[in-house]
Structures are given as structure tokens and as C-alpha cells.
Amino acid sequence: MLRWVMNVGLLCRKEFYSLMRDFVLMGLIVFSFSFAVVLVAHGVRIDVSNATVAFIDEDHSALSRQLRSVVLPPYFKPPTLTDRVHSKAGMDNGTYNFVIDIPPRFEADTLAGRTPDVQELIDATAMTQAGLGAVYLQQIFMAEAQAQLHTPDLNALMPFHGESRIRFNPNSESAWFTSVMQVVTNATVLSIVLVGAAVIREREHGTIEHLLVLPVSASQIAVGKILANGAVILVASLLSLWLTVHLWLGVPIVGNLFLFTACLVLYLFSVTSLGIMLATIAPTMPQFGLLVVPVYAVAYLLSGAATPVESMPDLVQSLVRFFPTTQFVKISQSILYRGAGFESIWPSLLAIVFSSTLFLAMALLRFRSMLARQD
């Protein structure tokens, strides 16, 4: 047993040296866990931010000017005045996300008790901005019209009203969610790519024959690659979570980092084993890349990082609960967002342990078969 551990340690050291000399991969790791996280956090928005609004004001009344003045940042840019010809061109070329058309005699008809129509044109190609922004503008205009007309608030007339209290991310900043999920996503894809590339690089460079003449077994070679590459991703993920997400982006970490680290170790063991298994299927690096893309895409889309698992069909929900990516996203959100403890995450952790054992067994079986073909 001691000899087995010593051999694994020596193989891990070889993997570290090999990875450190690959400046392209090291640069990819540094970029993925730093600038890429910030770019995604600021670039991929799931809320309304700096939407452009134009007004076609044919009334030029105090009420129409007041409606224009309440459209404020950061949800919307300061609105601009336009006409019908320029508004159509602005909608076609993406200059305006929303165009508000206020008809003539709007204030006079409103004060007279009539119900004038205000047309809202929406650029539906900006899906998130269009869906949420239309609701925001409707609520803003309704509240301002009630204030100007001194009418009672409709919610005050209801026998009850709902009150939402958001514990994590009370301002619903999308960067708080996307940055953490991007770290998880990067850890997943780079774990698969690094360990798979290590196996294929040995085979393409012919150095795997050198390992076959050494007194090491297939399990020692595979575990050495898993531990070495997994350790690099583990350190990079934790540094990214603390330095990039917490300090740079200002996202609070409310959970236990030691518990998250332990869960991340088990998860990386699972996905790196998957990477070795995929590398034994694909004979060359280009084929490995083509194989990794659909595997990762399916795992990511069904993980719950992009859309909640609860919104998926029942059959899909039953299947994805066995995916380690789905379980780790659930664990990450529970610990980092809600401060959950072991008593809340142990079923997901048990599923990851099961998948790790299964992937490792399959990877070792395929890896021994691949090495036997090299003899």
C-alpha cells in the first residue's frame, strides 16, 4: 500500500511539471477563473439594465412629461424624444428597446375620466429586457398616473397583499448568481479537458510507452492524473471564488467554505474520472474535443445553473438527479447562497459519491484496456 501511494505521488509530481510547462493551458486556467468570470458576470444579464426607451409625445402635457421623467437608471437609460419615422428605424436597428407612443389629448382624456390608450412598442429580440422591461414600465406608469390623479392605490384596496423578502441578493443582482455559477461551470469543463488532454498527450507524444515499462499499474497512472489535475482546478476554483467573486465583484459568501471545499473535492473526483473515460474513447485530441462538447453541453443545460431543475419535464427531472453536475450545482447554491449545512446537502453528496465511484470504475476499466492495446 505504501509503494502504491509513493508511486501515485511521483506520478502526480510528473503531471504537475507537465502542466506547468504547458503555458497555453495555464493561461487558459488563469483567464477562465478570473477575467472570464467577470466578463460573464457583467455581460450576461438576466435582469433589466440600461434599456433604451424613446417617447413619441403627441400630447406635450404635464402628465406626459411626468411619465417620461420617472423612467430612471439603472434599469433604463434616460429616455429620448423621437417621432414615428425615426422610432421605426430605431427599433429596426436596435437603437431602442422600447418606444412609448402617447396620443394627443392624453392628459385631457385622463382627467375627464376616459381611458386613452398608450402604445408600447417592444424589441422582442432582446428577450430578457423585453419581458421584464415591459412589466417594469407598466408598473412605473400605473403608479405615477395614480399619484398624479390622486386615486387610491389598488393594492391598498385589496383585503391582503403579498410581501417578498429576499434573503440572499435582495436587489436581485444577476452578477451575484452568474459569477458563482460560472466558477462551477469552469471547474467542470476544465476538469474534463485537463485530465483528458493529459491522457491523449501521453498517447500522441509516445510517452505512454515509457510508463508501461515502469513498475506502476494502470490504477496508479489514472489516479495520479486525476489527483494532479483535480488539485490544480480545486485551487483555481477556490481562489476564483474568494478573489474574483467575493473581493472583485463584491458577492458575499454566506456559507461554510470548508464544507464547500470538501464537496468540490468529491465533485472534481467525479468529473476528472469522466474525463479519463472520454479520453479512452477518443483516439485523438480533435475527436476528444468533439466528444466533450455535447457531453458538457447536456450536463450544463440540465444542471440547474442556467434554468431551475423544477421547470424541466418530470421525466427529465428524474434523470438529471443522477447527474453529478446537477447535484453539485444544487450543493453550491445551498451552501453559498443559503448557508446550508451538511444535514441539508447529504443526499446530493451521496449521489456525487455514487457517480464518482461509477465513473472511476468505468475509467479504470477503459484505461487498462487502452494500456493493454499499447503493449
LUMKE-934269 format. One line per 2 residues: number of its first residue (from 1); their letters; for each residue y, z, x of N, C-alpha, C. Coordinates in steps of 0.02 Angstrom, whole numbers. Example, Ala and Ser with C-alpha at 12.3 -4.5 7.8 and 13.67 -1.06 7.14 Angstrom:
2
1 = as = -284:390:660:-225:390:615:-165:390:660; -112:354:642:-53:357:684:2:394:645
//
This chain:
375
1 = ml = -60:0:42:0:0:0:63:0:44; 61:40:98:119:42:143:130:-25:176
3 = rw = 75:-59:196:82:-125:226:111:-175:175; 91:-168:112:116:-214:60:192:-204:52
5 = vm = 215:-142:51:286:-127:44:325:-152:105; 297:-143:164:331:-165:225:338:-241:226
7 = nv = 284:-276:205:288:-349:203:340:-373:153; 343:-340:96:394:-359:46:463:-347:73
9 = gl = 473:-292:109:538:-278:138:559:-331:189; 512:-351:231:527:-403:281:542:-470:247
11 = lc = 506:-486:194:519:-548:158:587:-545:122; 604:-486:98:671:-478:66:726:-491:118
13 = rk = 716:-464:179:766:-475:231:773:-549:247; 717:-585:250:719:-657:261:758:-693:206
15 = ef = 747:-671:143:782:-703:87:857:-689:90; 875:-628:110:946:-612:117:979:-656:169
17 = ys = 947:-664:226:975:-706:279:981:-778:256; 930:-802:221:932:-871:197:988:-882:146
19 = lm = 998:-832:102:1051:-839:52:1120:-833:83; 1128:-788:131:1194:-779:163:1215:-841:202
21 = rd = 1167:-879:227:1184:-940:263:1199:-999:217; 1184:-991:153:1199:-1045:105:1269:-1031:76
23 = fv = 1320:-1060:108:1388:-1044:89:1406:-1072:20; 1373:-1126:0:1387:-1155:-66:1365:-1107:-121
25 = lm = 1304:-1080:-114:1279:-1033:-164:1319:-969:-164; 1337:-944:-105:1377:-883:-102:1446:-894:-133
27 = gl = 1475:-952:-121:1539:-967:-152:1533:-972:-228; 1477:-1001:-251:1466:-1005:-324:1460:-936:-354
29 = iv = 1425:-891:-320:1417:-822:-346:1484:-787:-350; 1523:-791:-297:1589:-758:-296:1634:-787:-350
31 = fs = 1636:-853:-357:1679:-884:-408:1655:-866:-478; 1590:-867:-489:1563:-855:-557:1578:-785:-582
33 = fs = 1578:-737:-536:1588:-668:-558:1660:-644:-549; 1705:-688:-532:1775:-668:-526:1819:-715:-566
35 = fa = 1839:-771:-537:1886:-815:-570:1857:-847:-633; 1793:-861:-633:1763:-892:-692:1765:-845:-752
37 = vv = 1755:-780:-740:1759:-731:-794:1830:-728:-823; 1880:-729:-778:1949:-727:-801:1967:-790:-839
39 = lv = 1945:-848:-814:1960:-911:-848:1930:-913:-918; 1869:-890:-924:1838:-889:-990:1872:-839:-1036
41 = ah = 1890:-780:-1009:1922:-729:-1050:1989:-752:-1078; 2028:-789:-1037:2093:-812:-1060:2090:-880:-1093
43 = gv = 2039:-920:-1078:2037:-988:-1103:1998:-996:-1168; 1945:-957:-1177:1904:-962:-1238:1927:-908:-1287
45 = ri = 1965:-929:-1336:1994:-882:-1384:1957:-886:-1451; 1940:-828:-1478:1909:-826:-1544:1958:-797:-1595
47 = dv = 2021:-791:-1577:2072:-768:-1623:2132:-816:-1618; 2181:-805:-1662:2239:-848:-1663:2286:-826:-1607
49 = sn = 2308:-874:-1566:2352:-858:-1511:2396:-919:-1496; 2462:-908:-1500:2511:-960:-1483:2500:-1024:-1523
51 = at = 2482:-1018:-1586:2476:-1077:-1629:2545:-1105:-1644; 2550:-1171:-1647:2613:-1205:-1658:2623:-1217:-1733
53 = va = 2682:-1200:-1758:2698:-1207:-1829:2764:-1246:-1835; 2764:-1294:-1880:2825:-1332:-1895:2841:-1325:-1969
55 = fi = 2905:-1324:-1986:2928:-1317:-2056:2964:-1380:-2077; 2945:-1405:-2135:2985:-1456:-2170:3024:-1420:-2225
57 = de = 3085:-1401:-2210:3125:-1360:-2255:3173:-1404:-2295; 3154:-1419:-2357:3196:-1459:-2401:3238:-1417:-2448
59 = dh = 3233:-1351:-2440:3271:-1306:-2483:3332:-1277:-2446; 3323:-1260:-2382:3377:-1232:-2341:3409:-1172:-2375
61 = sa = 3368:-1129:-2402:3392:-1069:-2436:3379:-1008:-2392; 3405:-951:-2415:3394:-889:-2378:3320:-871:-2377
63 = ls = 3284:-884:-2432:3213:-867:-2435:3172:-912:-2387; 3187:-976:-2385:3150:-1020:-2341:3164:-1004:-2267
65 = rq = 3226:-986:-2251:3241:-966:-2183:3207:-900:-2165; 3201:-855:-2214:3168:-791:-2201:3093:-801:-2189
67 = lr = 3063:-847:-2226:2992:-862:-2215:2981:-890:-2144; 3028:-930:-2121:3022:-958:-2055:3032:-905:-2001
69 = sv = 3073:-855:-2014:3088:-805:-1964:3032:-754:-1954; 2986:-748:-2002:2933:-698:-1996:2871:-726:-1962
71 = vl = 2872:-789:-1943:2817:-818:-1904:2831:-802:-1830; 2796:-753:-1803:2814:-723:-1739:2756:-727:-1688
73 = pp = 2772:-723:-1623:2721:-716:-1572:2688:-647:-1579; 2628:-636:-1550:2591:-683:-1507:2544:-729:-1546
75 = yf = 2538:-718:-1612:2493:-762:-1649:2520:-833:-1652; 2586:-840:-1661:2616:-906:-1669:2675:-913:-1621
77 = kp = 2685:-975:-1599:2746:-990:-1561:2805:-993:-1609; 2866:-985:-1584:2925:-991:-1628:2923:-1058:-1666
79 = pt = 2928:-1056:-1732:2922:-1119:-1771:2980:-1166:-1759; 2967:-1229:-1771:3017:-1282:-1762:3028:-1317:-1829
81 = lt = 3087:-1345:-1838:3103:-1385:-1896:3086:-1458:-1882; 3060:-1493:-1932:3042:-1563:-1925:3050:-1597:-1992
83 = dr = 3033:-1662:-1994:3034:-1699:-2056:2964:-1728:-2068; 2956:-1765:-2122:2889:-1788:-2140:2861:-1839:-2089
85 = vh = 2904:-1882:-2065:2881:-1933:-2018:2858:-1901:-1953; 2899:-1857:-1925:2881:-1825:-1862:2825:-1774:-1870
87 = sk = 2819:-1744:-1929:2765:-1697:-1940:2697:-1732:-1939; 2694:-1791:-1969:2631:-1829:-1969:2612:-1848:-1898
89 = ag = 2661:-1872:-1859:2646:-1889:-1790:2626:-1828:-1749; 2659:-1771:-1762:2642:-1710:-1727:2572:-1685:-1743
91 = md = 2551:-1693:-1806:2483:-1673:-1824:2431:-1720:-1792; 2448:-1785:-1788:2401:-1833:-1760:2390:-1822:-1685
93 = ng = 2443:-1806:-1649:2435:-1798:-1576:2424:-1726:-1555; 2416:-1680:-1602:2400:-1611:-1585:2459:-1567:-1567
95 = ty = 2520:-1591:-1579:2579:-1550:-1563:2584:-1490:-1609; 2568:-1499:-1673:2573:-1446:-1723:2503:-1428:-1747
97 = nf = 2489:-1362:-1749:2429:-1338:-1782:2439:-1330:-1857; 2500:-1312:-1877:2516:-1302:-1947:2584:-1333:-1962
99 = vi = 2589:-1362:-2022:2653:-1387:-2047:2662:-1358:-2117; 2717:-1322:-2126:2733:-1290:-2190:2787:-1332:-2224
101 = di = 2771:-1358:-2283:2817:-1401:-2321:2846:-1361:-2379; 2910:-1342:-2373:2944:-1304:-2426:2984:-1353:-2469
103 = pp = 2970:-1356:-2534:3002:-1406:-2577:3075:-1388:-2594; 3113:-1436:-2622:3182:-1420:-2644:3180:-1369:-2701
105 = rf = 3234:-1331:-2708:3243:-1280:-2760:3187:-1227:-2758; 3162:-1214:-2698:3108:-1165:-2692:3131:-1095:-2710
107 = ea = 3189:-1074:-2684:3214:-1007:-2699:3236:-1001:-2771; 3269:-1053:-2796:3293:-1050:-2865:3234:-1046:-2914
109 = dt = 3182:-1086:-2903:3124:-1083:-2947:3088:-1016:-2942; 3086:-988:-2881:3053:-924:-2872:3090:-869:-2909
111 = la = 3157:-867:-2903:3196:-816:-2937:3195:-825:-3012; 3185:-886:-3036:3181:-899:-3108:3113:-883:-3138
113 = gr = 3067:-861:-3098:3001:-842:-3123:2951:-899:-3124; 2972:-957:-3099:2924:-1012:-3096:2883:-1006:-3032
115 = tp = 2833:-1048:-3026:2786:-1043:-2969:2788:-1109:-2929; 2837:-1116:-2885:2840:-1176:-2844:2783:-1178:-2793
117 = dv = 2763:-1238:-2774:2708:-1248:-2727:2735:-1258:-2656; 2705:-1224:-2610:2719:-1233:-2539:2657:-1264:-2507
119 = qe = 2665:-1322:-2478:2608:-1357:-2448:2599:-1337:-2375; 2537:-1324:-2357:2520:-1305:-2289:2471:-1356:-2260
121 = li = 2493:-1394:-2211:2451:-1443:-2178:2420:-1411:-2116; 2355:-1421:-2106:2318:-1386:-2053:2281:-1436:-2011
123 = da = 2286:-1428:-1946:2246:-1468:-1900:2178:-1434:-1893; 2129:-1461:-1929:2063:-1428:-1932:2021:-1440:-1870
125 = ta = 2044:-1484:-1824:2006:-1493:-1762:2009:-1431:-1718; 2062:-1392:-1723:2064:-1327:-1689:2035:-1275:-1737
127 = mt = 1969:-1269:-1737:1934:-1235:-1791:1953:-1161:-1798; 1953:-1126:-1741:1969:-1054:-1744:2041:-1043:-1766
129 = qa = 2087:-1080:-1736:2157:-1074:-1754:2168:-1093:-1827; 2134:-1146:-1850:2144:-1170:-1918:2119:-1119:-1970
131 = gl = 2058:-1094:-1960:2030:-1048:-2010:2067:-983:-2015; 2077:-950:-1958:2110:-885:-1959:2185:-891:-1969
133 = ga = 2215:-943:-1938:2288:-951:-1944:2311:-962:-2014; 2272:-1000:-2053:2291:-1012:-2123:2292:-947:-2163
135 = vy = 2243:-904:-2150:2242:-839:-2185:2300:-796:-2162; 2314:-795:-2097:2371:-756:-2072:2436:-778:-2103
137 = lq = 2448:-844:-2106:2511:-869:-2134:2516:-853:-2208; 2461:-857:-2244:2463:-841:-2315:2481:-767:-2326
139 = qi = 2451:-723:-2286:2466:-652:-2293:2539:-638:-2274; 2563:-670:-2221:2633:-660:-2199:2682:-682:-2253
141 = fm = 2671:-742:-2281:2717:-768:-2331:2714:-728:-2396; 2654:-705:-2416:2649:-665:-2477:2685:-598:-2468
143 = ae = 2676:-567:-2411:2709:-503:-2400:2785:-511:-2398; 2810:-564:-2367:2882:-575:-2362:2911:-593:-2430
145 = aq = 2875:-634:-2469:2900:-652:-2536:2904:-590:-2581; 2855:-546:-2577:2857:-485:-2617:2915:-440:-2596
147 = aq = 2928:-437:-2531:2984:-396:-2507:3051:-424:-2529; 3058:-490:-2528:3121:-520:-2548:3133:-515:-2623
149 = lh = 3079:-519:-2662:3086:-517:-2735:3080:-446:-2762; 3068:-398:-2718:3063:-327:-2738:3008:-317:-2790
151 = tp = 2953:-352:-2781:2895:-344:-2825:2847:-294:-2794; 2810:-258:-2835:2763:-208:-2807:2707:-241:-2767
153 = dl = 2684:-205:-2718:2628:-230:-2677:2566:-233:-2721; 2530:-290:-2717:2470:-298:-2757:2417:-247:-2739
155 = na = 2413:-230:-2674:2362:-181:-2654:2377:-112:-2683; 2442:-97:-2693:2460:-32:-2722:2439:-26:-2795
157 = lm = 2431:-83:-2829:2411:-82:-2899:2336:-74:-2908; 2298:-83:-2853:2225:-77:-2858:2206:-3:-2862
159 = pf = 2151:13:-2898:2129:83:-2903:2103:110:-2836; 2086:66:-2790:2063:86:-2724:2081:31:-2674
161 = hg = 2080:47:-2611:2092:-3:-2560:2052:15:-2498; 2031:-36:-2462:1991:-27:-2402:2036:-17:-2341
163 = es = 2012:23:-2294:2048:36:-2233:2000:29:-2174; 2014:-20:-2131:1970:-33:-2074:1995:5:-2013
165 = ri = 1949:36:-1978:1964:72:-1917:1917:46:-1863; 1945:10:-1815:1906:-20:-1762:1904:27:-1703
167 = rf = 1844:49:-1684:1838:98:-1630:1847:65:-1563; 1809:12:-1549:1817:-25:-1486:1861:-86:-1499
169 = np = 1908:-98:-1455:1952:-155:-1459:1991:-156:-1525; 2032:-106:-1538:2067:-101:-1602:2113:-160:-1617
171 = ns = 2138:-194:-1565:2181:-252:-1576:2142:-318:-1580; 2075:-313:-1577:2031:-372:-1581:2050:-425:-1530
173 = es = 2061:-403:-1468:2074:-450:-1414:2009:-485:-1394; 2008:-551:-1401:1947:-587:-1388:1925:-582:-1315
175 = aw = 1973:-574:-1269:1956:-568:-1197:1912:-507:-1184; 1919:-455:-1223:1878:-396:-1212:1804:-411:-1225
177 = ft = 1791:-454:-1274:1722:-471:-1289:1696:-525:-1243; 1734:-579:-1234:1709:-636:-1196:1700:-620:-1122
179 = sv = 1741:-576:-1094:1734:-561:-1023:1668:-525:-1009; 1651:-475:-1049:1588:-439:-1039:1529:-485:-1049
181 = mq = 1531:-525:-1102:1475:-571:-1115:1470:-625:-1062; 1526:-642:-1031:1523:-692:-977:1488:-664:-916
183 = vv = 1498:-601:-901:1462:-569:-846:1387:-571:-859; 1367:-554:-920:1296:-557:-938:1269:-628:-933
185 = tn = 1308:-676:-957:1287:-746:-953:1279:-769:-881; 1327:-753:-838:1323:-773:-768:1264:-740:-734
187 = at = 1251:-677:-749:1194:-643:-719:1129:-677:-739; 1125:-700:-801:1063:-733:-824:1052:-800:-789
189 = vl = 1101:-843:-792:1091:-911:-766:1085:-910:-689; 1123:-869:-654:1119:-868:-581:1055:-835:-557
191 = si = 1028:-787:-594:963:-758:-576:908:-810:-578; 908:-850:-631:858:-903:-637:867:-955:-582
193 = vl = 929:-975:-571:943:-1029:-523:928:-1006:-451; 950:-947:-432:943:-924:-363:870:-917:-343
195 = vg = 830:-884:-384:761:-873:-365:721:-938:-370; 738:-980:-419:704:-1045:-423:722:-1090:-365
197 = aa = 786:-1089:-345:807:-1129:-288:775:-1104:-224; 764:-1039:-218:732:-1011:-158:660:-1037:-151
199 = vi = 625:-1040:-207:556:-1065:-205:554:-1139:-188; 596:-1178:-221:595:-1251:-210:621:-1268:-141
201 = re = 670:-1229:-115:696:-1242:-49:642:-1231:4; 600:-1181:-5:545:-1170:41:497:-1230:40
203 = re = 485:-1256:-19:437:-1311:-26:466:-1376:2; 530:-1389:-12:560:-1452:11:572:-1452:86
205 = hg = 588:-1394:115:601:-1391:187:537:-1382:228; 481:-1372:194:418:-1365:229:407:-1296:259
207 = ti = 450:-1249:245:441:-1182:274:390:-1140:237; 367:-1165:179:317:-1126:142:251:-1125:179
209 = eh = 239:-1178:221:178:-1179:262:180:-1123:314; 240:-1106:337:246:-1051:385:226:-985:353
211 = ll = 243:-977:290:224:-915:255:149:-911:244; 117:-970:235:45:-969:221:3:-946:280
213 = vl = 30:-955:341:-8:-934:400:6:-861:418; 53:-830:382:68:-760:395:21:-715:354
215 = pv = 10:-653:375:-33:-607:337:3:-577:276; 25:-621:232:59:-600:170:24:-633:111
217 = sa = 28:-601:55:-4:-627:-6:48:-661:-50; 24:-696:-101:69:-731:-147:112:-680:-185
219 = sq = 84:-623:-203:123:-574:-239:180:-546:-197; 167:-538:-131:219:-513:-87:276:-563:-79
221 = ia = 258:-627:-74:310:-679:-68:352:-682:-132; 318:-681:-190:354:-686:-253:398:-625:-265
223 = vg = 371:-566:-253:410:-504:-265:468:-501:-216; 458:-524:-154:513:-524:-107:571:-567:-130
225 = ki = 556:-626:-158:608:-670:-183:642:-639:-244; 603:-607:-287:631:-576:-347:678:-519:-329
227 = la = 655:-475:-283:696:-417:-266:759:-436:-229; 754:-483:-181:812:-502:-142:866:-536:-184
229 = ng = 846:-587:-221:895:-623:-262:919:-581:-320; 875:-540:-349:896:-495:-403:945:-443:-379
231 = av = 937:-418:-317:983:-369:-290:1053:-398:-281; 1056:-461:-259:1121:-493:-250:1157:-499:-317
233 = il = 1121:-522:-368:1151:-529:-435:1169:-462:-464; 1129:-411:-450:1144:-343:-475:1210:-318:-447
235 = va = 1219:-323:-382:1281:-300:-350:1340:-341:-374; 1331:-408:-379:1386:-451:-401:1405:-436:-474
237 = sl = 1356:-422:-516:1371:-408:-587:1409:-342:-594; 1388:-291:-558:1421:-226:-564:1492:-229:-535
239 = ls = 1500:-264:-478:1568:-271:-451:1612:-311:-499; 1585:-363:-529:1624:-403:-577:1643:-361:-638
241 = lw = 1596:-321:-662:1609:-280:-721:1665:-229:-707; 1665:-201:-647:1715:-150:-631:1781:-180:-607
243 = lt = 1777:-225:-558:1838:-251:-528:1872:-304:-571; 1832:-352:-596:1862:-407:-634:1875:-388:-706
245 = vh = 1824:-362:-740:1831:-347:-811:1873:-285:-823; 1857:-231:-788:1891:-168:-802:1961:-165:-771
247 = lw = 1965:-178:-705:2029:-171:-671:2075:-231:-679; 2048:-291:-673:2090:-351:-677:2110:-367:-749
249 = lg = 2062:-368:-794:2076:-386:-864:2094:-325:-906; 2084:-265:-881:2103:-205:-918:2057:-188:-976
251 = vp = 1994:-208:-973:1947:-194:-1027:1916:-125:-1014; 1921:-79:-1061:1892:-12:-1050:1815:-14:-1052
253 = iv = 1784:23:-1008:1711:31:-1008:1696:100:-1036; 1671:102:-1097:1663:166:-1131:1594:196:-1123
255 = gn = 1546:158:-1098:1477:182:-1094:1459:209:-1025; 1396:227:-1019:1369:255:-957:1348:198:-911
257 = lf = 1383:190:-855:1369:135:-809:1301:143:-775; 1279:204:-765:1213:215:-734:1157:191:-780
259 = lf = 1164:204:-844:1115:181:-892:1116:105:-896; 1176:76:-896:1181:3:-897:1151:-28:-835
261 = ta = 1160:4:-778:1132:-22:-715:1056:-22:-718; 1027:32:-744:954:35:-749:928:-20:-796
263 = cl = 962:-31:-851:941:-85:-897:949:-153:-864; 1003:-162:-825:1015:-225:-791:961:-239:-740
265 = vl = 937:-188:-705:883:-197:-656:820:-224:-690; 802:-195:-746:743:-218:-782:753:-289:-809
267 = yl = 813:-303:-833:826:-370:-860:824:-422:-804; 853:-408:-746:852:-455:-691:781:-467:-666
269 = fs = 739:-416:-669:669:-425:-651:636:-475:-697; 655:-474:-761:626:-520:-810:649:-592:-798
271 = vt = 715:-602:-790:740:-671:-785:725:-702:-717; 722:-661:-664:703:-689:-599:629:-710:-599
273 = sl = 587:-672:-634:517:-693:-642:513:-758:-680; 555:-765:-731:558:-828:-768:580:-885:-722
275 = gi = 627:-872:-677:650:-923:-630:594:-946:-584; 553:-900:-559:496:-920:-517:446:-962:-556
277 = ml = 434:-942:-618:386:-980:-659:411:-1051:-670; 476:-1059:-684:504:-1126:-694:503:-1167:-629
279 = at = 513:-1133:-573:512:-1169:-508:443:-1194:-491; 391:-1160:-514:323:-1184:-501:304:-1243:-546
281 = ia = 342:-1252:-600:329:-1309:-645:364:-1371:-620; 426:-1364:-597:465:-1421:-574:453:-1432:-500
283 = pt = 434:-1492:-478:419:-1504:-408:480:-1512:-364; 537:-1533:-392:598:-1545:-352:656:-1509:-383
285 = mp = 711:-1503:-343:770:-1469:-367:803:-1503:-426; 811:-1570:-427:841:-1602:-486:800:-1590:-550
287 = qf = 734:-1592:-544:692:-1579:-603:698:-1505:-624; 704:-1462:-575:713:-1391:-592:779:-1381:-630
289 = gl = 833:-1415:-607:896:-1409:-642:892:-1434:-714; 857:-1490:-723:848:-1517:-791:806:-1471:-835
291 = lv = 760:-1435:-804:718:-1388:-842:755:-1325:-860; 799:-1302:-814:835:-1240:-826:885:-1247:-882
293 = vp = 918:-1305:-887:973:-1314:-935:950:-1301:-1007; 897:-1334:-1033:877:-1318:-1103:852:-1248:-1112
295 = vy = 817:-1221:-1061:791:-1152:-1068:849:-1103:-1074; 899:-1111:-1030:957:-1066:-1033:998:-1077:-1095
297 = av = 1007:-1140:-1116:1049:-1154:-1175:1019:-1122:-1237; 954:-1128:-1245:921:-1098:-1304:926:-1022:-1300
299 = ay = 913:-994:-1241:916:-921:-1234:986:-895:-1247; 1038:-932:-1224:1107:-909:-1234:1128:-914:-1307
301 = ll = 1114:-970:-1338:1135:-980:-1408:1101:-931:-1455; 1040:-910:-1438:1004:-864:-1481:1008:-792:-1458
303 = sg = 1049:-778:-1407:1052:-711:-1379:1096:-663:-1419; 1144:-691:-1457:1192:-649:-1492:1257:-642:-1454
305 = aa = 1263:-673:-1394:1325:-671:-1357:1378:-716:-1387; 1356:-773:-1417:1402:-820:-1447:1410:-807:-1522
307 = tp = 1355:-796:-1557:1356:-782:-1629:1309:-723:-1642; 1324:-682:-1692:1280:-625:-1706:1211:-647:-1727
309 = ve = 1161:-609:-1705:1092:-624:-1724:1083:-618:-1800; 1120:-573:-1830:1113:-562:-1903:1134:-623:-1944
311 = sm = 1174:-668:-1915:1196:-728:-1951:1146:-785:-1946; 1092:-776:-1908:1042:-828:-1900:991:-824:-1956
313 = pd = 953:-878:-1968:899:-876:-2018:848:-822:-2003; 815:-798:-2055:768:-742:-2047:712:-759:-1997
315 = lv = 686:-820:-2000:632:-839:-1954:656:-838:-1882; 717:-863:-1870:745:-863:-1802:757:-791:-1779
317 = qs = 780:-749:-1824:791:-679:-1805:726:-646:-1783; 672:-662:-1817:607:-632:-1799:584:-656:-1731
319 = lv = 600:-719:-1714:578:-746:-1650:620:-721:-1591; 686:-720:-1601:730:-703:-1544:727:-630:-1525
321 = rf = 699:-588:-1567:695:-518:-1549:646:-507:-1492; 606:-558:-1475:561:-553:-1418:593:-582:-1354
323 = fp = 652:-612:-1360:686:-641:-1302:720:-585:-1261; 710:-583:-1196:745:-532:-1156:821:-540:-1157
325 = tt = 845:-603:-1162:918:-613:-1165:947:-581:-1228; 913:-589:-1284:938:-559:-1346:939:-484:-1342
327 = qf = 887:-455:-1314:884:-382:-1309:935:-355:-1260; 946:-391:-1205:994:-365:-1156:1066:-372:-1182
329 = vk = 1081:-425:-1218:1148:-430:-1249:1158:-373:-1298; 1107:-357:-1336:1112:-300:-1382:1122:-235:-1344
331 = is = 1086:-226:-1289:1094:-165:-1249:1165:-162:-1219; 1189:-218:-1192:1255:-219:-1160:1309:-202:-1211
333 = qs = 1306:-232:-1270:1356:-217:-1321:1351:-144:-1344; 1291:-118:-1349:1283:-48:-1371:1311:1:-1320
335 = il = 1297:-11:-1256:1320:36:-1205:1394:27:-1189; 1414:-35:-1175:1483:-47:-1151:1534:-46:-1207
337 = yr = 1515:-66:-1267:1562:-67:-1323:1563:-1:-1362; 1504:27:-1373:1499:85:-1418:1479:149:-1384
339 = ga = 1465:146:-1319:1447:207:-1283:1381:236:-1304; 1332:193:-1322:1268:216:-1346:1227:246:-1288
341 = gf = 1181:290:-1306:1137:322:-1257:1067:293:-1260; 1022:323:-1221:954:298:-1217:918:300:-1284
343 = es = 934:350:-1325:900:357:-1389:914:299:-1436; 967:261:-1423:984:204:-1467:957:138:-1441
345 = iw = 945:134:-1376:928:69:-1347:855:64:-1325; 816:117:-1332:749:116:-1304:704:62:-1335
347 = ps = 710:44:-1400:668:-11:-1424:683:-77:-1389; 747:-92:-1377:765:-154:-1342:742:-150:-1269
349 = ll = 747:-92:-1239:725:-83:-1170:649:-93:-1165; 613:-70:-1215:540:-79:-1215:522:-153:-1220
351 = ai = 560:-191:-1260:548:-263:-1266:561:-298:-1200; 612:-277:-1163:627:-308:-1098:571:-292:-1048
353 = vf = 545:-230:-1049:490:-212:-1004:429:-256:-1020; 416:-267:-1084:359:-310:-1103:369:-381:-1078
355 = ss = 429:-408:-1088:442:-477:-1066:440:-482:-990; 464:-431:-954:462:-431:-881:390:-433:-856
357 = tl = 346:-392:-887:276:-392:-868:243:-459:-881; 258:-488:-939:229:-553:-957:253:-608:-910
359 = fl = 319:-612:-899:346:-664:-855:320:-656:-784; 316:-594:-759:292:-583:-691:219:-603:-684
361 = am = 178:-586:-732:108:-606:-729:100:-682:-729; 138:-716:-773:134:-789:-775:162:-819:-711
363 = al = 216:-790:-685:246:-817:-623:198:-809:-565; 165:-751:-558:118:-742:-504:58:-788:-510
365 = lr = 34:-799:-571:-21:-844:-582:-3:-915:-561; 55:-938:-583:77:-1005:-564:93:-1010:-490
367 = fr = 121:-956:-461:140:-957:-391:78:-960:-346; 26:-922:-364:-37:-925:-325:-67:-995:-329
369 = sm = -64:-1025:-389:-91:-1092:-396:-52:-1142:-354; 15:-1134:-352:56:-1180:-312:42:-1172:-238
371 = la = 34:-1110:-214:19:-1099:-144:-50:-1126:-126; -98:-1120:-173:-165:-1146:-160:-163:-1221:-151
373 = rq = -119:-1255:-186:-114:-1328:-179:-82:-1347:-113; -44:-1300:-82:-13:-1315:-18:-61:-1311:41
375 = d = -118:-1277:30:-167:-1268:85:-196:-1336:105
//
